[in-house]
Amino acid sequence: MMKNVVEVRDLRVVRGEHEVLPGISLDIEAGVTGLLGPSGCGKSTLLRTLVGAQRVRAGTVTVLGEPAGSPGLRDRVGYVTQAASVYGDLTVAENLGFFARVLGVAPGAVDDAIDAVALGDHRDRVVARLSGGQRNRVSLAVALLGTPDLLVLDEPTVGLDPVLRRDLWGLFHRLAAAGSAVLVSSHVMDEAERCDRLLLMREGRIIADGTPYDIRDRTGAADVEEAFLRLVEVAA
Amino acid sequence: MNPRTTLAVAGRVLTQVRRDHRTLVMLLVVPCALISLLWWMFEDVPGGMFDRFGPGLLAMFPFIVMFLVTSVTTLRERSSGTLERLLTMPMGKLDLLLGYALAFGLLAAVQSALAVAVSVGLLGLDVEGPVWLLGLVAVVDAVLGTALGLLVSAFAATEFQAVQFMPLLVLPQVLLCGLFVPRAALPGVLETVSDALPLSYAVDAMQHLVASSDTAAVGRDVAVVLAFAVGALALGAGTLRRRTA
């Protein structure tokens, strides 16, 4: 049986005076996992700990069997921040080419990544002149370089048109079928049904964990949004 | 140390500058224009004033320009999230800084070659030492500017703040480098301060090269400037954190 891709134990993160994560534990398996919760609930902070970008007060975060942020993980984990972290003054292909050289992957991977996010027609356009959604897809393409074992995607579908959103979820499932674990955060509850597994988060805590079916079943709710509300009410 | 990532960063920075035509033209043309202006200012003044002030200016251009360009570029990298992304990848901190230093050092080499060519070829600056060594000193000055720019970008939250570091860190060096008052003629305290500032050695090196063909003193000055640059790069690497709050 395959081990958990991510294991978080008693993770505490404090930013300034504010305790963002008060000591949470969770596991992430292969497949597409959705991390859902309202803005400001600590999703991005949790994702940052997985890639080793977040200073941690206490607890352990293990990714692919190593402590998060270990040098050995740096070419095995793909990470997309909420804002498109690419160079606005370079073209799509130049951005991808640069990150491919940093990661040491073959130049052929650049075209595959551009095709995967459907930006083939824009490959020689300067990123700053693309729309916000297109810029986010360039950022996503960078994370796909070198087919990482774990993809950490912070709100990758925000602001995208429904057709493109559907295509990207299709891509996430193809990547998962090919063996990558995909962790996608979103504050839009209607994306829940597209995930193999869900982690519902509120105020720094995981309030539910399971398949969308499990969570609806357990709460007797018609959809995940309603399930979320019921869980919050029960806790109150 | 990884040459692959260092070269990737240098290549990327150069592509970004090439994309930005206005910056590129200013980098290359403005020093030539200013040195010509200096020559013109002293045209009717007897006493070889251009030979006295020209070398100092040649040392200052690459330093000041690269300081500004680097601090703003690096700050942009920090605020756009690309720095955080790069540091989650197999990218050494020193490799990143060396990539920047390499790219801006190359730009400075071209900039200085033009400024030296205009000064010596067109404006008749008398150089006793080897002319190519003027170019080398200029490149080392540029690397120093780049290194200091990288360092201060860690202490600035906005591009506006980064630019404010110029009057704070650069202008005192310009005033005390020996261009306005010979360093030996400064009040004792200021002479000591001047001895501790890298630009003083950069200007000394240029003035030595123009005045004499003895290059031993130039070698010493260049070594001091390089030591400052390496120190600033090391401190700069220390300010890059993979984990932030």
Chai-1 contact restraints between the chains, C-beta under 6 A:
chainA,res_idxA,chainB,res_idxB,connection_type,confidence,min_distance_angstrom,max_distance_angstrom,comment,restraint_id
A,R15,B,A245,contact,1.0,0.0,6.0,A-B,restraint_1
A,V51,B,T88,contact,1.0,0.0,6.0,A-B,restraint_2
A,A53,B,E84,contact,1.0,0.0,6.0,A-B,restraint_3
A,A53,B,T88,contact,1.0,0.0,6.0,A-B,restraint_4
A,R55,B,R243,contact,1.0,0.0,6.0,A-B,restraint_5
A,R55,B,A245,contact,1.0,0.0,6.0,A-B,restraint_6
A,R74,B,M89,contact,1.0,0.0,6.0,A-B,restraint_7
A,R74,B,P90,contact,1.0,0.0,6.0,A-B,restraint_8
A,D75,B,P90,contact,1.0,0.0,6.0,A-B,restraint_9
A,Y79,B,T88,contact,1.0,0.0,6.0,A-B,restraint_10
A,T81,B,G81,contact,1.0,0.0,6.0,A-B,restraint_11
A,A83,B,G81,contact,1.0,0.0,6.0,A-B,restraint_12
A,S85,B,G81,contact,1.0,0.0,6.0,A-B,restraint_13
A,S85,B,T82,contact,1.0,0.0,6.0,A-B,restraint_14
A,S85,B,R85,contact,1.0,0.0,6.0,A-B,restraint_15
A,D89,B,Q16,contact,1.0,0.0,6.0,A-B,restraint_16
A,D89,B,R19,contact,1.0,0.0,6.0,A-B,restraint_17
A,E94,B,T15,contact,1.0,0.0,6.0,A-B,restraint_18
A,F98,B,A8,contact,1.0,0.0,6.0,A-B,restraint_19
A,F98,B,R12,contact,1.0,0.0,6.0,A-B,restraint_20
A,R101,B,A8,contact,1.0,0.0,6.0,A-B,restraint_21
A,V102,B,T5,contact,1.0,0.0,6.0,A-B,restraint_22
A,V102,B,A8,contact,1.0,0.0,6.0,A-B,restraint_23
A,V102,B,M89,contact,1.0,0.0,6.0,A-B,restraint_24
A,V102,B,M91,contact,1.0,0.0,6.0,A-B,restraint_25
